Amino acid sequence: MNEEVEALLTSLYDAIDRQDVDAVLAFFHRDARIPDSLEEAALVGRDQIRGYYQRQFATIRVGSSLLATKLLPDGRVEASLHVQVRGAEGGFWWEGPITATYRIENGLITEMTVTEPPGS
């Protein structure tokens, strides 16, 4: 896997773990499309993505560990993660594997999808 892509994703997850909205936004293209896991909707553009992460950081604490990455035939990158979610006060909510798939162009994420295993 391209070391630059792994470094980008590792830095993204570190920014999410630190709850640094501006650092998170720096990884996304201005017209990026990502899922809103809090509202089960699609978000498009940095303004919507900023609002999502502000709401997420006020509601939950997410800890992510990048386990593996794989380049897909269509050029997207599949990332296997172990994620732990806690409430804003630290109470345990959920822990388990997640697969996130990214389209990365010119060093910025243009699209992200997330798949949790069945039963999550």
LINDAWO-V604641 format. One record per pair of residues at least 24 apart in sequence whose ideal C-beta (glycine too) atoms are under 10 Angstrom apart, sorted by the first residue. I is the first residue (numbers start at 1). J is the second residue. If there is no record, write none. Layout:
I_J ; I_J
//
This chain:
1_68 ; 1_69 ; 1_70 ; 1_71 ; 1_77 ; 1_78 ; 1_79 ; 2_69 ; 2_71 ; 2_77 ; 2_104 ; 4_104 ; 4_107 ; 5_69 ; 5_71 ; 5_77 ; 5_79 ; 5_102 ; 5_104 ; 5_107 ; 6_66 ; 6_68 ; 6_69 ; 6_77 ; 6_79 ; 8_77 ; 8_102 ; 8_104 ; 8_107 ; 8_108 ; 8_109 ; 9_64 ; 9_66 ; 9_69 ; 9_77 ; 9_79 ; 9_81 ; 9_100 ; 9_102 ; 9_104 ; 9_109 ; 10_64 ; 10_65 ; 10_66 ; 10_69 ; 10_79 ; 12_64 ; 12_66 ; 12_79 ; 12_100 ; 12_102 ; 12_109 ; 12_112 ; 13_62 ; 13_63 ; 13_64 ; 13_65 ; 13_66 ; 13_79 ; 13_81 ; 13_83 ; 13_100 ; 14_64 ; 14_66 ; 15_53 ; 16_53 ; 16_56 ; 16_57 ; 16_61 ; 16_62 ; 16_63 ; 16_64 ; 16_83 ; 17_61 ; 17_62 ; 17_63 ; 17_64 ; 17_65 ; 17_84 ; 18_57 ; 19_53 ; 19_54 ; 19_56 ; 19_57 ; 19_58 ; 19_60 ; 19_61 ; 19_62 ; 20_53 ; 20_57 ; 21_49 ; 21_50 ; 21_51 ; 21_52 ; 21_53 ; 21_54 ; 21_56 ; 21_57 ; 22_50 ; 22_53 ; 23_53 ; 24_49 ; 24_50 ; 24_52 ; 24_53 ; 24_56 ; 24_57 ; 25_49 ; 25_50 ; 25_53 ; 26_108 ; 27_102 ; 27_104 ; 27_107 ; 27_108 ; 27_109 ; 27_112 ; 28_53 ; 28_108 ; 28_109 ; 28_110 ; 28_111 ; 28_112 ; 29_103 ; 29_104 ; 29_105 ; 29_106 ; 29_107 ; 29_108 ; 29_109 ; 29_110 ; 29_111 ; 30_108 ; 30_110 ; 31_108 ; 31_110 ; 31_111 ; 32_102 ; 32_103 ; 32_105 ; 32_108 ; 32_109 ; 32_110 ; 32_111 ; 32_112 ; 33_103 ; 33_109 ; 33_110 ; 33_111 ; 33_112 ; 33_113 ; 34_100 ; 34_102 ; 34_109 ; 34_110 ; 34_111 ; 34_112 ; 34_113 ; 34_114 ; 35_100 ; 35_111 ; 35_112 ; 35_113 ; 35_114 ; 35_115 ; 37_62 ; 37_85 ; 37_98 ; 37_114 ; 37_116 ; 42_113 ; 43_112 ; 44_111 ; 49_109 ; 49_112 ; 56_85 ; 57_88 ; 58_88 ; 59_85 ; 59_87 ; 59_88 ; 59_93 ; 60_85 ; 60_86 ; 60_87 ; 60_88 ; 60_93 ; 60_94 ; 61_85 ; 61_86 ; 61_87 ; 61_88 ; 61_89 ; 61_90 ; 61_91 ; 61_93 ; 62_86 ; 62_93 ; 62_94 ; 63_95 ; 64_98 ; 64_100 ; 66_100 ; 67_97 ; 67_98 ; 67_99 ; 68_99 ; 69_100 ; 69_102 ; 70_99 ; 70_101 ; 72_101 ; 72_102 ; 72_103 ; 74_101 ; 74_103 ; 75_103 ; 75_104 ; 75_105 ; 76_101 ; 76_102 ; 76_103 ; 76_104 ; 76_110 ; 76_111 ; 76_112 ; 76_113 ; 77_101 ; 77_102 ; 77_103 ; 77_104 ; 77_109 ; 78_102 ; 78_113 ; 78_115 ; 79_112 ; 79_114 ; 81_114 ; 83_114 ; 83_116 ; 83_120 ; 94_120 ; 95_120 ; 96_120
//
